[in-house]
């Protein structure tokens, strides 16, 4: 059974642990529980969004995803980079189960996972994650957000920021793989997201 409250309780034990050893022990328990919840969520999600999903499953899945985000924060706070990478991967995977069609939910989690991979020397996996954001941005035709005369709403800012950071990372890690149009888009995103003061 899905249980986001228990997941959050276990994550809180990591965040509020008294010492490093207690944090590691709590993290192992939280990770094991969250992985089990991921499997239950995958079975319960019914292939969403292709198929329907029960509202309670969606709500619990969303809460579990946020618990996994908090878990990555808590593990990172204890300077456990490998654990943070695993937790960030878990959060992204959970989000994909129920929010795959919401790029504003997926892109920031994929970006975080990519940054975690990069920080522990998993360069090829980081590049792959950055490419996923860039590819989906193109497939979903999200560049049209930049053409809107209206101010960006929060979800659009999340999408554009993730895309800009992914392109910037690819320029640094694998510039030969970027097309000229992507380089131009990166400049455009930087100009829009970081206007000169």
C-alpha positions as CSV (number, residue, x, y, z in Angstrom):
1,X,0.0,0.0,0.0
2,X,1.2,3.5,-0.8
3,X,2.1,5.4,2.3
4,X,3.6,8.9,1.8
5,X,3.2,9.8,5.5
6,X,5.5,6.9,6.6
7,X,7.9,7.9,3.8
8,X,8.1,11.5,5.1
9,X,8.5,10.3,8.7
10,X,11.5,8.2,7.6
11,X,13.0,11.1,5.6
12,X,12.6,13.4,8.6
13,X,14.6,10.9,10.7
14,X,17.5,11.4,8.2
15,X,17.1,15.2,8.2
16,X,17.0,15.4,12.0
17,X,19.6,12.7,12.8
18,X,21.9,13.6,15.7
19,X,25.0,12.4,14.0
20,X,26.5,11.0,10.8
21,X,26.1,7.4,11.8
22,X,22.4,7.9,12.8
23,X,21.8,9.7,9.5
24,X,23.3,6.8,7.5
25,X,21.2,4.2,9.3
26,X,18.1,6.3,8.8
27,X,18.9,6.9,5.2
28,X,19.3,3.2,4.5
29,X,15.8,2.6,6.0
30,X,14.2,5.5,4.1
31,X,15.8,4.5,0.8
32,X,14.6,0.9,1.2
33,X,11.1,2.1,2.0
34,X,11.0,4.6,-0.9
35,X,12.2,2.0,-3.4
36,X,9.4,-0.4,-2.2
37,X,7.0,2.5,-2.6
38,X,8.3,3.2,-6.1
39,X,7.5,-0.4,-7.1
40,X,4.0,-0.2,-5.6
41,X,3.4,3.1,-7.4
42,X,4.5,1.7,-10.7
43,X,2.0,-1.1,-10.3
44,X,-0.8,1.2,-9.1
45,X,-0.3,3.9,-11.7
46,X,-1.9,1.8,-14.4
47,X,0.3,3.1,-17.2
48,X,-0.7,6.7,-16.6
49,X,-1.1,9.0,-18.5
50,X,-2.0,6.6,-21.3
51,X,-4.5,5.0,-19.0
52,X,-6.6,6.4,-16.2
53,X,-5.2,6.6,-12.7
54,X,-7.2,6.7,-9.4
55,X,-7.0,10.1,-7.7
56,X,-5.7,8.6,-4.4
57,X,-2.8,6.9,-6.3
58,X,-2.0,10.2,-8.1
59,X,-2.1,12.2,-4.8
60,X,0.0,9.6,-2.9
61,X,2.5,9.4,-5.8
62,X,2.9,13.2,-5.8
63,X,3.4,13.2,-2.1
64,X,5.9,10.3,-2.4
65,X,7.8,12.3,-5.1
66,X,8.1,15.2,-2.8
67,X,9.2,12.9,0.0
68,X,11.9,11.6,-2.3
69,X,12.9,15.2,-3.1
70,X,13.2,15.9,0.6
71,X,15.2,12.7,1.0
72,X,17.7,13.9,-1.6
73,X,18.0,17.2,0.3
74,X,18.5,15.4,3.6
75,X,21.1,13.1,2.3
76,X,22.9,16.0,0.6
77,X,22.8,17.9,3.9
78,X,24.9,15.0,5.3
79,X,27.3,15.4,2.4
80,X,26.6,11.9,1.1
81,X,27.0,12.7,-2.7
82,X,26.5,9.1,-3.8
83,X,23.4,8.8,-1.7
84,X,22.1,12.1,-3.0
85,X,22.5,10.9,-6.5
86,X,20.5,7.8,-5.7
87,X,17.8,9.8,-4.0
88,X,17.6,12.3,-6.9
89,X,17.3,9.4,-9.3
90,X,14.5,7.9,-7.2
91,X,12.7,11.3,-7.1
92,X,12.9,11.6,-10.9
93,X,11.7,8.0,-11.4
94,X,8.8,8.5,-9.1
95,X,7.8,11.7,-10.8
96,X,7.9,9.9,-14.2
97,X,5.3,7.4,-12.9
98,X,2.6,10.0,-12.4
99,X,3.8,13.3,-13.8
100,X,5.7,12.4,-17.0
101,X,3.5,14.8,-19.0
102,X,4.4,17.8,-16.8
103,X,7.8,19.0,-17.9
104,X,7.9,21.6,-15.1
105,X,7.8,18.6,-12.7
106,X,10.2,16.4,-14.6
107,X,12.9,18.7,-16.0
108,X,14.1,20.1,-12.6
109,X,14.3,16.6,-11.2
110,X,16.3,15.3,-14.2
111,X,18.5,18.4,-13.9
112,X,19.2,17.7,-10.2
113,X,20.0,14.1,-11.0
114,X,22.4,15.2,-13.8
115,X,24.2,17.6,-11.5
116,X,24.5,14.9,-8.8
117,X,25.9,12.5,-11.4
118,X,28.4,15.1,-12.6
119,X,29.5,15.8,-9.0
120,X,30.5,12.2,-8.4
121,X,32.2,11.7,-11.8
122,X,29.4,10.0,-13.7
123,X,29.9,12.3,-16.7
124,X,28.3,10.1,-19.4
125,X,25.1,9.7,-17.3
126,X,25.1,13.4,-16.5
127,X,25.4,14.2,-20.3
128,X,22.6,11.7,-21.0
129,X,20.3,13.4,-18.5
130,X,21.1,16.9,-19.9
131,X,20.3,15.6,-23.4
132,X,17.0,14.2,-22.2
133,X,15.9,17.6,-21.1
134,X,17.1,19.2,-24.4
135,X,15.4,16.5,-26.5
136,X,12.1,16.7,-24.7
137,X,12.1,20.5,-24.8
138,X,12.3,20.2,-28.6
139,X,9.8,17.4,-28.9
140,X,7.3,19.2,-26.9
141,X,7.9,22.5,-28.8
142,X,8.5,24.4,-25.6
143,X,10.5,27.1,-27.3
144,X,7.2,28.8,-28.0
145,X,7.1,29.8,-24.3
146,X,9.9,32.3,-25.2
147,X,7.7,33.9,-27.8
148,X,4.9,34.8,-25.4
149,X,4.5,38.5,-24.6
150,X,3.2,37.6,-21.2
151,X,5.4,37.3,-18.1
152,X,6.5,33.8,-17.4
153,X,4.4,31.8,-14.9
154,X,6.2,29.6,-12.4
155,X,5.9,26.4,-14.4
156,X,7.4,28.1,-17.5
157,X,10.3,29.5,-15.5
158,X,11.0,26.0,-14.2
159,X,11.0,24.6,-17.7
160,X,13.2,27.4,-19.2
161,X,15.6,27.4,-16.3
162,X,16.1,23.7,-16.6
163,X,16.6,23.9,-20.3
164,X,19.1,26.8,-20.0
165,X,21.1,24.9,-17.3
166,X,21.1,21.7,-19.4
167,X,22.4,23.5,-22.5
168,X,25.0,25.3,-20.4
169,X,26.2,22.0,-18.9
170,X,26.3,20.4,-22.4
171,X,28.4,23.4,-23.7
172,X,30.9,22.7,-20.9
173,X,30.8,18.8,-21.0
174,X,30.1,17.9,-24.7
175,X,30.1,21.0,-26.9
176,X,30.7,19.1,-30.1
177,X,27.2,17.4,-29.7
178,X,25.3,20.7,-29.7
179,X,23.7,22.0,-32.9
180,X,24.1,25.7,-33.8
181,X,20.4,26.2,-33.2
182,X,20.8,24.9,-29.6
183,X,23.7,27.3,-29.0
184,X,21.5,30.2,-30.2
185,X,18.7,29.0,-28.0
186,X,21.1,28.8,-25.0
187,X,22.0,32.5,-25.6
188,X,18.4,33.4,-25.9
189,X,17.5,31.6,-22.7
190,X,20.4,33.3,-20.8
191,X,19.3,36.7,-22.1
192,X,15.7,36.1,-21.0
193,X,16.4,34.4,-17.6
194,X,19.4,36.5,-16.6
195,X,18.8,39.9,-18.1
196,X,21.6,42.4,-17.4
197,X,20.8,44.8,-14.7
